[in-house]
Amino acid sequence: MTSSKFTELYVVPFPTLLGDDADGSLARPYSSLKRALDHVEHKYYRSMTSLPRRTAIYLYPTYHFVNTLHLNRAHSRIRITTMNTDMTAFYEELIVRDHTYRRLSRASISGGMPITHWIEIDDDVYKAVVPSTVYVNQLFADDRRIIRTRIPMNQSAYLQYEAPLNDPNQARYGFQYVQGQFDSIPLNDVMVVVYHSWTTSHHYIDQIITSNRTILFTNPSDLPIGTFTMQGKRRFHIENSCLALVSNSFCFVNETKTIYLKTNGSYNPNNIQIITPIHEFIMLIASTDARYPINNIIIDNIAIQHSTMNYDSYTTR
């Protein structure tokens, strides 16, 4: 619905019986939130006024998988919300039956992608292949986080390295490990999580020098590892080793782009929504001109989920 001062747009992210000639109306909804935002921006720059039209964008209550959304001055005075039950019921009668998105209590704007076509390879163990551009470091099953495999497998336990490195040029990049800690573990995709005082740092392995039991990482810690020995207690653990699969955990092999998931036997991943985050930023709200700030954007009754973490220089505080 559009009036001289107010516009309503509708987004249903799967095919309906209403056809593909979308204009955002109730009868011809857009198939993505990006198209609705482009509609708003296009109307703003075609108008003769500097004040954007008030617009409500109603999302069908399911997952809306997006690339990073950019909102600017043109998107001022918009409201993004979940459509009400009457609107939802209207579309449910028109939905193509084989769509893969399930109905939620409210719409979810997701920075992830669904993982499908799981193959069972052992009792409660499944695998799935992702596109070549995707790296998987998080996994969600029906919005419940699935942990990455961990060594030690006990979530409250940890390993201890022998000593920090004396070379100041290497002290942020590794430590001296205890004999046997990295034996028999394929190291290509594993991550080492180092405990400091009130932080942890996350590292991929560059090389292991067995002659002096030195491990070196591809990315540095903020401070030399071992600076806070009293608090950190030389603790670390290892993540993403497929040798450590336990119930409700996963690992990822980058060489083959394969996820391995071990369930607890109560579900089949082909029958529920499995999502991996792929975008670090889901929504960016920024004006391109300081003279024209963004104002009056309302986002309500919406979940914004599944932002990935960039581990290249990642520290948890």
C-alpha positions in Angstrom: 0.0 0.0 0.0 1.3 3.5 -0.9 -0.1 6.9 0.0 1.4 10.3 -0.5 3.1 10.1 2.9 3.4 6.4 3.7 4.5 3.2 1.9 4.1 -0.5 3.0 6.3 -3.1 1.4 6.2 -6.9 1.9 9.0 -9.5 1.7 8.4 -13.2 1.3 11.8 -15.0 0.6 10.5 -18.0 -1.3 8.1 -18.5 -4.3 4.4 -17.9 -4.0 1.6 -18.4 -6.4 1.5 -14.7 -7.0 4.2 -14.8 -9.6 7.6 -13.1 -10.1 6.5 -9.6 -11.2 7.3 -8.2 -7.8 6.7 -4.6 -6.8 6.7 -5.0 -3.0 2.9 -4.9 -2.7 0.8 -7.3 -0.7 -0.1 -9.1 -3.9 3.4 -9.1 -5.4 5.9 -9.2 -2.5 9.6 -8.8 -2.9 11.7 -12.0 -2.5 14.4 -10.3 -0.5 14.9 -7.5 2.0 17.6 -6.1 -0.2 15.1 -5.5 -3.0 12.8 -3.7 -0.6 15.6 -1.4 0.6 16.6 -0.7 -3.0 13.0 0.3 -3.6 13.1 2.8 -0.8 16.5 4.2 -1.9 15.3 4.5 -5.5 12.2 6.3 -4.6 14.1 8.7 -2.3 16.6 9.8 -5.0 13.8 10.2 -7.6 11.8 12.4 -5.3 12.0 16.2 -5.2 12.2 16.3 -1.4 15.1 15.8 1.0 12.8 14.1 3.5 12.4 10.3 2.9 8.9 8.9 2.8 7.8 6.9 5.8 8.0 3.2 4.9 7.1 0.0 6.7 8.7 -3.2 5.5 7.0 -6.3 6.7 9.0 -9.6 6.7 7.5 -13.0 6.6 8.4 -14.8 9.8 11.2 -17.1 8.6 14.9 -16.8 7.9 15.9 -14.0 5.5 19.5 -14.8 4.4 21.3 -11.6 3.4 24.6 -10.3 2.3 25.7 -7.2 4.3 22.9 -4.7 4.2 23.8 -1.0 3.8 21.3 1.5 5.1 22.0 5.2 4.4 20.2 8.6 4.6 17.6 7.4 2.0 16.5 4.7 4.6 15.6 7.2 7.3 12.0 7.0 8.5 11.7 3.3 7.8 10.4 0.5 10.0 11.4 -3.1 9.5 9.2 -5.6 11.4 7.7 -9.0 11.2 4.3 -9.1 9.5 1.3 -9.8 11.6 -0.6 -13.1 11.8 -3.2 -12.1 9.2 -0.6 -11.2 6.6 1.3 -14.4 7.4 -1.9 -16.5 7.0 -2.5 -14.8 3.6 0.9 -15.9 2.3 0.7 -19.4 3.8 -2.2 -20.2 1.5 0.0 -19.2 -1.5 3.3 -20.7 -0.6 4.8 -23.2 -3.0 4.8 -26.4 -0.9 8.4 -27.4 -1.5 10.0 -24.3 0.0 12.8 -25.0 2.5 12.3 -22.2 5.0 10.3 -22.9 8.1 8.0 -20.5 9.9 9.4 -18.8 13.0 7.8 -16.7 15.8 9.4 -13.7 14.2 11.5 -12.9 11.2 15.2 -13.5 11.3 17.7 -11.4 9.3 20.6 -13.9 9.0 24.2 -13.3 8.0 24.5 -17.1 7.4 23.6 -19.7 4.8 21.6 -22.9 5.2 23.6 -26.2 5.0 21.7 -29.0 3.3 22.2 -32.4 1.7 23.7 -34.1 4.7 25.0 -37.7 4.2 25.2 -40.1 7.2 28.6 -41.8 7.2 28.5 -43.4 10.6 26.2 -43.8 13.6 24.9 -40.2 14.2 27.8 -38.8 12.1 27.0 -36.8 9.0 28.9 -34.8 6.5 28.0 -31.9 4.1 30.0 -30.0 1.5 29.9 -26.2 1.3 30.8 -23.8 -1.6 34.5 -23.1 -2.1 34.3 -19.6 -0.8 32.9 -20.6 2.6 34.9 -21.2 5.7 32.9 -22.7 8.6 33.8 -21.8 12.1 30.3 -21.7 13.7 27.2 -23.9 13.2 23.7 -23.6 14.5 20.9 -26.2 14.5 17.5 -24.7 15.0 19.2 -21.7 16.6 21.1 -23.8 19.1 24.8 -23.4 18.8 26.7 -26.6 17.9 30.2 -26.6 19.5 33.3 -27.1 17.6 35.3 -30.1 18.6 37.7 -29.4 21.4 40.8 -30.9 23.0 40.5 -31.6 25.9 37.0 -32.8 25.2 35.9 -31.7 28.7 34.7 -28.1 28.2 36.1 -27.0 31.6 39.5 -28.6 31.1 42.6 -27.2 29.4 46.2 -27.9 28.3 49.2 -26.1 29.6 52.2 -25.1 27.5 55.7 -25.4 28.9 57.0 -21.8 28.5 56.7 -18.6 26.6 59.2 -17.8 23.8 62.2 -15.8 24.8 62.7 -14.3 21.3 60.8 -10.9 21.5 60.1 -11.1 17.8 58.3 -14.4 18.2 56.7 -14.0 21.7 53.3 -12.9 20.3 53.3 -15.7 17.7 53.7 -18.9 19.8 55.0 -20.8 22.8 57.0 -23.8 23.7 54.7 -26.8 24.1 55.0 -29.9 26.2 56.2 -33.0 24.4 53.3 -35.0 22.9 50.6 -32.2 23.0 50.5 -32.0 19.2 51.3 -35.6 18.2 48.9 -37.4 15.9 46.7 -34.3 15.4 46.2 -33.1 11.8 47.1 -29.5 12.1 45.9 -27.9 8.9 42.6 -26.6 10.2 42.9 -26.7 13.9 42.8 -23.6 16.1 44.7 -22.9 19.3 42.9 -20.8 21.8 45.3 -19.3 24.3 44.2 -18.0 27.7 45.7 -14.7 29.0 44.5 -12.8 32.0 40.9 -11.8 31.2 41.1 -12.5 27.5 41.7 -15.4 25.0 43.3 -15.2 21.6 42.6 -17.5 18.7 45.4 -18.7 16.4 45.9 -20.9 13.3 49.1 -22.8 13.2 51.9 -21.7 10.9 54.6 -24.3 11.8 55.8 -26.6 14.5 59.5 -26.9 15.2 59.9 -30.3 16.9 63.6 -29.9 17.7 62.8 -27.3 20.4 59.0 -28.0 20.7 58.1 -24.5 19.4 54.7 -23.8 17.9 54.3 -20.7 15.7 51.0 -19.1 14.7 49.9 -17.3 11.5 48.6 -14.3 13.5 49.9 -12.6 16.7 48.4 -12.2 20.1 47.8 -8.6 21.3 50.5 -9.1 23.9 53.4 -11.5 24.2 52.0 -14.9 25.2 52.8 -15.6 28.8 52.8 -12.0 29.9 50.1 -12.7 32.5 51.4 -16.1 33.7 49.8 -15.8 37.1 46.3 -15.3 35.6 46.6 -17.2 32.4 48.4 -20.2 34.0 49.9 -21.1 30.5 46.6 -22.5 29.5 45.3 -23.3 26.0 43.0 -25.7 24.2 42.7 -26.9 20.7 39.6 -26.6 18.5 38.4 -28.1 15.2 40.1 -31.5 15.3 38.0 -34.2 13.7 39.6 -36.7 16.0 37.6 -35.1 18.9 34.0 -35.5 17.6 31.5 -35.9 20.5 27.7 -35.6 20.5 26.5 -32.3 19.2 29.8 -31.1 17.9 31.3 -30.5 14.5 34.6 -30.0 12.7 35.5 -28.5 9.3 38.1 -29.7 6.8 38.9 -26.7 4.6 40.8 -28.7 1.9 37.6 -30.6 1.0 35.1 -27.9 2.2 33.5 -30.6 4.3 31.6 -30.2 7.6 31.5 -33.3 9.9 28.6 -33.2 12.4 28.0 -35.7 15.2 24.4 -35.5 16.6 23.1 -36.9 19.8 20.9 -39.2 17.9 17.7 -37.2 18.5 17.6 -35.4 15.2 18.5 -35.8 11.5 20.2 -32.6 10.1 18.3 -33.0 6.9 15.0 -32.4 8.8 16.0 -29.2 10.7 17.5 -25.9 9.9 21.3 -26.0 10.0 23.0 -22.6 9.4 26.6 -21.4 9.3 27.4 -17.7 9.6 29.3 -16.3 6.6 29.1 -12.5 6.9 30.9 -10.6 9.7 28.6 -7.6 9.4 24.9 -8.2 8.8 23.7 -4.6 8.7 25.6 -1.3 8.4 23.8 1.9 9.1 25.9 4.9 8.0 25.3 8.1 6.2 27.5 9.0 3.2 27.3 12.7 4.1 27.7 14.2 7.5 25.3 17.0 6.6 22.5 14.5 6.1 22.4 12.1 9.0 20.3 9.0 9.3 17.3 9.2 11.6 14.2 7.5 12.7 15.0 3.9 11.7 13.0 1.4 13.7 13.8 -2.3 13.7 11.4 -4.2 16.0 10.2 -7.7 16.5 13.1 -8.9 14.4 16.0 -11.2 15.2 19.4 -10.3 13.7 21.5 -13.4 13.8 24.5 -15.4 12.6 27.4 -13.0 12.3 30.6 -14.8 11.6 33.8 -14.1 13.5 37.0 -13.0 11.7 39.7 -15.0 13.5 42.7 -13.4 11.7 43.3 -11.1 14.6 40.5 -12.1 17.0 40.7 -11.6 20.7 37.8 -12.4 23.1 37.5 -10.0 26.1 
